[in-house]
Amino acid sequence: METRTPSSRWTDESILDLIRKLRNDLIKDFLDERFLKEYFSENFNLRDISNVKIEFIKKDLKELLLSPVDTTRYQPIIDQVKELDSASIAEGNEQLFYKEIEGVLKRYAY
C-alpha cells in the first residue's frame, strides 16, 4: 500500500510522470531539425551540422524518449515537488532537463 504525507497530493509515480512529460516535451523540441540546428549554432558554435549527424542525434533522442526517468538526476525536482506540494519547476532545475539532452548532443558536437 502506498503511503503519502497527508498534505501532499503528489505520489512518487505522479511526480515521475510529470518529470517524464516535461523531459519528453523538451526532447520533442530537439527532434525538430530547425530547433536542433539553431541550438547547435548558439551553444556549440557549429553553423553546419551534417544530415548524417542529425539523423544519429534524432535516433539517440528517440531512444531517450523511451528511457525511464533517472531518479538520481532528477532528485532535486522530486524533493521540491514533495516539499512544496506544487508542480512548478524552479528556475535552475530546468537545467537538469537540458543537461540530460546535452549529454546526447555533445557526442556529435565535434
C-alpha positions as CSV (number, residue, x, y, z in Angstrom):
1,M,0.0,0.0,0.0
2,E,1.3,3.4,-1.0
3,T,1.9,5.9,1.8
4,R,1.7,9.6,1.3
5,T,2.0,12.5,3.6
6,P,-1.5,13.9,4.3
7,S,-0.7,17.3,2.9
8,S,0.7,16.1,-0.4
9,R,-1.3,15.2,-3.4
10,W,1.8,14.0,-5.2
11,T,2.8,10.4,-5.3
12,D,6.2,9.2,-6.4
13,E,4.5,7.9,-9.6
14,S,2.8,11.2,-10.4
15,I,6.0,13.1,-9.8
16,L,7.9,10.8,-12.2
17,D,5.1,11.2,-14.7
18,L,5.4,15.0,-14.5
19,I,9.2,14.8,-15.0
20,R,8.8,12.4,-17.9
21,K,6.3,14.6,-19.6
22,L,8.5,17.7,-19.2
23,R,11.6,15.9,-20.3
24,N,9.9,14.3,-23.3
25,D,8.3,17.6,-24.4
26,L,11.8,19.1,-24.4
27,I,13.2,16.1,-26.3
28,K,10.5,16.6,-28.9
29,D,11.6,20.2,-29.4
30,F,15.0,18.9,-30.2
31,L,13.6,16.4,-32.8
32,D,12.6,19.5,-34.8
33,E,15.6,19.9,-37.2
34,R,15.4,23.7,-37.2
35,F,15.5,23.9,-33.4
36,L,18.3,21.4,-33.3
37,K,20.4,23.3,-35.8
38,E,19.7,26.6,-34.0
39,Y,20.7,25.1,-30.7
40,F,23.9,23.7,-32.1
41,S,24.8,27.1,-33.6
42,E,24.1,29.0,-30.4
43,N,25.5,26.6,-27.9
44,F,28.3,24.7,-29.7
45,N,29.2,27.4,-32.2
46,L,28.5,24.9,-35.1
47,R,27.0,26.6,-38.1
48,D,26.8,23.5,-40.2
49,I,25.9,20.1,-39.0
50,S,25.7,17.2,-41.4
51,N,22.4,15.4,-42.2
52,V,24.0,12.2,-41.1
53,K,24.8,13.6,-37.7
54,I,21.3,15.0,-37.4
55,E,19.9,11.5,-38.1
56,F,22.1,9.9,-35.5
57,I,21.1,12.6,-32.9
58,K,17.4,12.1,-33.7
59,K,17.9,8.3,-33.2
60,D,19.6,8.8,-29.8
61,L,16.9,11.4,-28.7
62,K,14.1,8.9,-29.7
63,E,15.8,6.3,-27.5
64,L,16.0,8.8,-24.7
65,L,12.3,9.4,-25.1
66,L,11.6,5.8,-24.4
67,S,14.0,5.5,-21.5
68,P,12.9,5.7,-17.8
69,V,13.4,8.8,-15.8
70,D,16.8,8.8,-14.0
71,T,15.6,9.4,-10.4
72,T,19.1,10.2,-9.2
73,R,19.4,13.0,-11.8
74,Y,16.0,14.5,-11.0
75,Q,16.1,14.0,-7.2
76,P,16.1,17.8,-6.6
77,I,12.9,18.2,-8.6
78,I,11.3,15.2,-6.9
79,D,12.2,16.6,-3.5
80,Q,10.9,20.1,-4.5
81,V,7.5,18.8,-5.7
82,K,7.1,16.8,-2.5
83,E,8.2,19.7,-0.2
84,L,6.2,22.5,-1.9
85,D,3.3,20.2,-3.0
86,S,3.5,22.1,-6.3
87,A,4.2,21.1,-9.9
88,S,6.1,24.3,-10.7
89,I,9.7,23.7,-11.5
90,A,12.0,26.3,-10.0
91,E,14.4,28.1,-12.3
92,G,17.7,26.3,-12.3
93,N,16.0,22.9,-12.1
94,E,15.1,23.2,-15.8
95,Q,18.8,22.9,-16.5
96,L,18.6,19.3,-15.3
97,F,16.5,18.6,-18.4
98,Y,18.9,20.3,-20.7
99,K,21.9,18.6,-19.2
100,E,20.5,15.2,-20.0
101,I,19.8,16.2,-23.6
102,E,23.2,17.9,-23.9
103,G,24.8,14.6,-22.9
104,V,23.5,13.2,-26.2
105,L,24.3,16.3,-28.3
106,K,27.9,16.7,-27.1
107,R,28.7,13.3,-28.6
108,Y,28.0,14.8,-32.0
109,A,29.3,18.4,-31.5
110,Y,32.8,17.8,-32.8
